[in-house]
């Protein structure tokens, strides 16, 4: 099922290893200095390969959540294959990090019809995978409310869209590029300002191997400074947001 995926390409492996090996410590130091908690959605294979790095994330007060075993496309997996990935990953999280994951983010931006039900079966409390809202909400499974909270995340807050180097971008064809740093920071600040003005939940999709480069880390630092400046913003892990939403909504949980 992984044949031809990015996980089989040596160039991706070296880029991917930059995240936990070099970029993650920088990001953790920045979050410490800003006093901001975060959720790291990490493939279980990465937890196996760099256990000390992932344990450090938890030790510093952050959350580690599920992001596949090796970044699988759940849409392309049948029910049994999804179940095996979830079971194996939860076992790794429990063995290496002390407890199974509470949260899930689909690696490919989509999932299969039966994925929400399987998430509930494997003890997940929330997902941060869908794009159709800017407020948390409950998933309905088989037409009934479920315990699974969705915390939507948006492409315009994905650092890949701005800063990941592409040899063959869609348009204009044949032009190597990344976005300008000033424009990227301006976009992110404006998204935050709009979310704050309406009292919404802003969720980012930042990748250590992308945003954790030395120059780009300054963008993240400036964004956090901008977000902290009003003094009335709640910074929380996705797990805490899901529990807050569950308490506020007070919807009876039905399996």
PEJORA-V14559 format. One record per pair of residues at least 24 apart in sequence whose ideal C-beta (glycine too) atoms are under 10 Angstrom apart, sorted by the first residue. I is the first residue (numbers start at 1). J is the second residue. D is the distance in whole Angstrom. If there is no record, write none. Layout:
BEGIN
I:J:D / I:J:D
END
This chain:
BEGIN
1:70:9 / 1:72:7 / 1:73:8 / 1:76:7 / 1:77:7 / 1:78:10 / 1:81:7 / 1:85:9 / 2:69:9 / 2:70:6 / 2:71:9 / 2:72:7 / 2:73:10 / 5:70:8 / 5:71:7 / 5:72:8 / 5:73:8 / 5:107:10 / 5:108:10 / 6:70:10 / 6:71:7 / 7:43:9 / 7:45:8 / 7:68:10 / 7:69:10 / 7:70:5 / 7:71:6 / 7:72:9 / 7:107:10 / 8:70:9 / 12:71:10 / 12:209:10 / 14:209:10 / 15:164:9 / 15:165:9 / 15:207:10 / 15:209:6 / 15:210:9 / 16:43:9 / 16:45:10 / 16:46:8 / 16:49:10 / 16:71:9 / 16:207:9 / 16:208:9 / 16:209:6 / 17:46:9 / 17:49:8 / 17:50:8 / 17:209:8 / 18:208:8 / 18:209:5 / 18:210:9 / 18:212:8 / 18:213:8 / 19:46:8 / 19:50:9 / 19:53:9 / 19:207:7 / 19:208:4 / 19:209:4 / 19:210:8 / 19:211:10 / 19:212:7 / 20:46:6 / 20:47:9 / 20:49:8 / 20:50:4 / 20:51:10 / 20:52:9 / 20:53:4 / 20:54:7 / 20:56:10 / 20:57:9 / 20:208:7 / 20:209:8 / 20:212:10 / 21:49:10 / 21:50:7 / 21:53:7 / 21:208:9 / 21:209:9 / 22:208:9 / 22:209:9 / 22:212:7 / 22:213:9 / 22:214:10 / 23:207:9 / 23:208:4 / 23:209:6 / 23:210:8 / 23:211:8 / 23:212:2 / 23:213:7 / 23:214:9 / 23:216:9 / 23:217:8 / 24:50:8 / 24:53:6 / 24:54:9 / 24:56:8 / 24:57:7 / 24:208:5 / 24:209:9 / 24:212:7 / 25:53:8 / 25:56:8 / 25:208:9 / 25:212:9 / 26:208:8 / 26:211:10 / 26:212:5 / 26:213:9 / 26:214:8 / 26:216:10 / 26:217:6 / 26:220:9 / 27:57:9 / 27:62:10 / 27:206:8 / 27:208:6 / 27:211:7 / 27:212:5 / 27:217:7 / 27:220:7 / 28:53:9 / 28:56:7 / 28:57:7 / 28:59:10 / 28:60:6 / 28:61:10 / 28:62:8 / 28:208:9 / 28:212:10 / 29:60:9 / 29:217:9 / 30:212:9 / 30:217:6 / 30:218:10 / 30:220:6 / 30:221:6 / 30:224:7 / 31:57:10 / 31:60:7 / 31:61:9 / 31:62:7 / 31:220:9 / 31:224:8 / 31:235:9 / 32:60:6 / 32:61:9 / 32:62:10 / 33:221:9 / 33:224:9 / 34:220:9 / 34:221:8 / 34:224:5 / 34:225:8 / 34:227:9 / 34:228:7 / 34:235:8 / 35:61:10 / 35:224:9 / 35:228:8 / 35:235:8 / 36:62:9 / 36:224:6 / 36:227:8 / 36:228:8 / 36:233:10 / 36:235:5 / 36:236:9 / 37:61:6 / 37:62:6 / 37:63:7 / 37:235:6 / 37:236:6 / 37:237:5 / 37:238:10 / 37:239:10 / 37:240:8 / 38:62:5 / 38:63:7 / 38:204:9 / 38:206:9 / 38:235:8 / 38:236:9 / 38:237:7 / 38:238:9 / 39:63:4 / 39:64:8 / 39:65:5 / 39:102:9 / 39:103:6 / 39:105:9 / 39:126:10 / 39:128:8 / 39:151:9 / 39:203:9 / 39:204:10 / 39:236:9 / 39:237:5 / 39:238:4 / 39:239:7 / 39:240:9 / 39:241:9 / 40:64:5 / 40:65:7 / 40:67:9 / 40:206:10 / 40:208:8 / 40:237:9 / 40:238:10 / 41:65:5 / 41:66:7 / 41:67:4 / 41:68:9 / 41:101:9 / 41:103:7 / 41:104:8 / 41:105:4 / 41:106:9 / 41:107:9 / 41:128:7 / 41:129:9 / 41:153:10 / 41:205:9 / 41:207:10 / 41:238:8 / 42:66:8 / 42:67:6 / 42:68:9 / 42:89:10 / 42:93:9 / 42:97:9 / 42:101:9 / 42:105:10 / 42:208:9 / 43:67:5 / 43:68:5 / 43:69:6 / 43:70:6 / 43:71:5 / 43:72:9 / 43:85:10 / 43:89:8 / 43:92:10 / 43:107:7 / 44:68:7 / 44:69:5 / 44:70:8 / 44:85:8 / 44:86:10 / 44:88:7 / 44:89:4 / 44:90:8 / 44:91:8 / 44:92:4 / 44:93:7 / 44:96:9 / 44:97:10 / 44:101:9 / 45:69:6 / 45:70:5 / 45:71:8 / 45:88:10 / 45:89:9 / 45:92:8 / 46:70:9 / 46:71:9 / 46:92:10 / 47:89:8 / 47:92:5 / 47:93:7 / 47:95:9 / 47:96:5 / 47:97:7 / 47:101:10 / 48:88:10 / 48:89:10 / 48:92:6 / 48:95:9 / 48:96:7 / 50:96:10 / 51:92:9 / 51:95:9 / 51:96:5 / 51:97:8 / 52:96:9 / 53:208:10 / 54:92:10 / 54:93:9 / 54:96:7 / 54:97:6 / 55:96:7 / 55:97:6 / 55:98:9 / 57:97:8 / 58:96:9 / 58:97:6 / 58:98:7 / 58:99:9 / 59:97:10 / 61:237:9 / 62:237:7 / 63:97:10 / 63:101:9 / 63:102:7 / 63:103:7 / 63:236:10 / 63:237:4 / 63:238:7 / 63:239:5 / 63:240:8 / 64:93:7 / 64:96:9 / 64:97:6 / 64:99:10 / 64:101:7 / 64:102:10 / 64:103:9 / 64:237:10 / 64:239:10 / 65:93:9 / 65:101:5 / 65:102:7 / 65:103:3 / 65:104:7 / 65:105:6 / 65:124:9 / 65:125:10 / 65:126:8 / 65:127:9 / 65:128:8 / 65:237:9 / 65:238:7 / 65:239:7 / 66:90:8 / 66:92:10 / 66:93:7 / 66:100:8 / 66:101:4 / 66:102:9 / 66:103:7 / 66:104:5 / 66:105:7 / 66:106:10 / 66:107:9 / 66:119:9 / 66:122:9 / 66:124:7 / 66:127:9 / 67:101:9 / 67:103:9 / 67:104:8 / 67:105:5 / 67:106:8 / 67:107:6 / 67:128:10 / 67:129:10 / 68:104:9 / 68:105:9 / 68:106:8 / 68:107:4 / 68:108:8 / 69:107:9 / 70:107:9 / 71:106:10 / 71:107:4 / 71:108:8 / 72:106:9 / 72:107:6 / 72:108:8 / 73:106:8 / 73:107:7 / 73:108:4 / 73:109:9 / 73:110:8 / 73:111:9 / 73:112:9 / 74:104:9 / 74:106:6 / 74:107:7 / 74:108:7 / 74:110:7 / 74:111:4 / 74:112:6 / 74:114:9 / 74:115:5 / 74:118:9 / 74:119:10 / 74:129:9 / 75:106:8 / 75:108:6 / 75:109:9 / 75:110:5 / 75:111:6 / 75:112:5 / 75:113:9 / 75:115:8 / 76:108:8 / 76:110:10 / 76:112:8 / 77:111:9 / 77:112:7 / 77:114:10 / 77:115:9 / 77:118:10 / 78:112:8 / 78:114:9 / 79:112:8 / 79:113:10 / 79:114:5 / 79:115:9 / 79:117:9 / 79:118:7 / 81:112:10 / 82:111:8 / 82:112:7 / 82:114:7 / 82:115:6 / 82:117:10 / 82:118:5 / 82:119:9 / 82:122:10 / 83:114:9 / 83:118:6 / 83:121:8 / 83:122:8 / 85:118:9 / 85:122:10 / 86:115:9 / 86:118:6 / 86:119:7 / 86:121:8 / 86:122:5 / 86:123:9 / 86:124:8 / 87:118:10 / 87:121:10 / 87:122:7 / 89:122:9 / 90:122:6 / 90:123:7 / 90:124:9 / 99:123:10 / 100:124:8 / 101:125:9 / 101:239:9 / 102:126:7 / 102:237:9 / 102:238:8 / 102:239:5 / 102:242:7 / 102:243:9 / 103:127:7 / 103:128:6 / 103:129:10 / 103:149:9 / 103:151:8 / 103:237:8 / 103:238:5 / 103:239:6 / 103:241:10 / 103:242:7 / 104:128:8 / 104:129:7 / 104:148:9 / 104:238:10 / 105:129:5 / 105:151:9 / 105:153:7 / 105:203:10 / 105:205:8 / 105:238:8 / 106:130:8 / 109:153:9 / 109:155:8 / 109:158:9 / 109:205:9 / 114:141:9 / 115:139:10 / 115:148:10 / 116:140:9 / 116:141:5 / 116:142:10 / 116:146:7 / 116:148:6 / 116:150:9 / 117:141:5 / 117:142:8 / 117:146:8 / 117:148:9 / 117:255:9 / 119:146:9 / 119:147:10 / 119:148:6 / 120:146:6 / 120:147:6 / 120:148:5 / 120:253:10 / 120:254:10 / 120:255:6 / 121:255:9 / 123:147:10 / 124:148:7 / 124:149:10 / 124:242:10 / 125:149:7 / 125:238:9 / 125:239:7 / 125:242:5 / 125:243:8 / 125:246:8 / 126:150:7 / 126:151:6 / 126:238:6 / 126:239:7 / 126:241:8 / 126:242:4 / 126:243:9 / 126:245:8 / 126:246:9 / 127:151:7 / 127:152:9 / 127:153:10 / 127:238:9 / 127:242:9 / 128:152:7 / 128:153:5 / 128:203:6 / 128:205:9 / 128:238:5 / 128:241:9 / 128:242:9 / 129:153:7 / 131:155:7 / 133:200:9 / 133:201:9 / 134:191:10 / 134:194:9 / 134:195:7 / 134:198:8 / 134:200:5 / 134:201:7 / 134:202:8 / 134:203:9 / 135:198:9 / 135:199:9 / 135:200:6 / 135:201:6 / 135:245:9 / 136:200:10 / 136:201:6 / 136:203:9 / 136:238:9 / 136:241:6 / 136:242:7 / 136:244:8 / 136:245:4 / 136:246:9 / 136:248:9 / 136:249:9 / 137:245:8 / 137:249:9 / 138:242:10 / 138:245:8 / 138:246:8 / 138:249:7 / 138:251:6 / 138:253:9 / 138:254:10 / 140:254:10 / 141:254:9 / 141:255:9 / 142:254:10 / 144:254:5 / 144:255:9 / 145:249:9 / 145:251:5 / 145:252:7 / 145:253:8 / 145:254:6 / 146:251:9 / 146:253:7 / 146:254:7 / 146:255:7 / 147:242:9 / 147:246:8 / 147:251:9 / 147:252:10 / 147:253:4 / 147:254:8 / 147:255:7 / 148:242:9 / 148:253:9 / 149:238:9 / 149:239:10 / 149:241:8 / 149:242:4 / 149:243:8 / 149:244:9 / 149:245:5 / 149:246:6 / 149:249:9 / 149:251:10 / 150:242:9 / 150:245:9 / 151:201:7 / 151:203:6 / 151:238:5 / 151:239:10 / 151:241:6 / 151:242:6 / 151:245:8 / 152:200:10 / 152:201:8 / 152:202:10 / 152:203:7 / 153:201:10 / 153:202:9 / 153:203:4 / 153:204:7 / 153:205:5 / 153:238:9 / 154:191:8 / 154:195:10 / 154:202:8 / 154:203:7 / 154:204:9 / 154:205:8 / 155:205:8 / 156:187:7 / 156:188:9 / 156:190:10 / 156:191:6 / 156:204:10 / 156:205:10 / 157:187:9 / 157:188:7 / 157:191:6 / 157:192:9 / 157:195:9 / 157:202:7 / 157:203:7 / 157:204:5 / 157:205:6 / 157:206:8 / 158:204:8 / 158:205:4 / 158:206:8 / 158:207:8 / 158:210:9 / 159:184:8 / 159:188:9 / 159:204:8 / 159:205:7 / 159:206:5 / 159:207:6 / 159:208:10 / 159:209:10 / 159:210:5 / 159:211:5 / 159:212:9 / 159:216:8 / 159:219:9 / 159:220:9 / 160:205:7 / 160:206:9 / 160:207:6 / 160:209:10 / 160:210:6 / 160:211:9 / 161:187:10 / 161:205:9 / 161:210:10 / 162:187:7 / 162:188:9 / 162:210:9 / 162:211:9 / 162:216:9 / 162:219:9 / 163:206:9 / 163:207:9 / 163:210:5 / 163:211:7 / 163:213:8 / 163:215:10 / 163:216:6 / 163:219:8 / 164:207:8 / 164:209:9 / 164:210:5 / 164:211:10 / 165:210:9 / 178:210:10 / 178:216:10 / 181:215:7 / 181:216:7 / 181:218:8 / 181:219:6 / 181:222:10 / 182:219:9 / 184:211:10 / 184:216:9 / 184:219:6 / 184:223:9 / 185:216:10 / 185:218:9 / 185:219:5 / 185:220:9 / 185:222:6 / 185:223:6 / 185:226:8 / 188:219:8 / 188:220:9 / 188:222:9 / 188:223:5 / 188:226:8 / 188:227:9 / 189:222:8 / 189:223:7 / 189:226:5 / 189:227:8 / 191:223:10 / 192:223:7 / 192:226:7 / 192:227:5 / 192:230:10 / 192:233:8 / 193:226:8 / 193:227:9 / 193:230:9 / 195:227:10 / 195:233:9 / 196:227:8 / 196:230:7 / 196:232:8 / 196:233:7 / 199:232:10 / 201:234:9 / 201:236:9 / 201:238:10 / 201:241:7 / 201:244:10 / 201:245:9 / 202:227:8 / 202:233:9 / 203:238:7 / 203:241:8
END
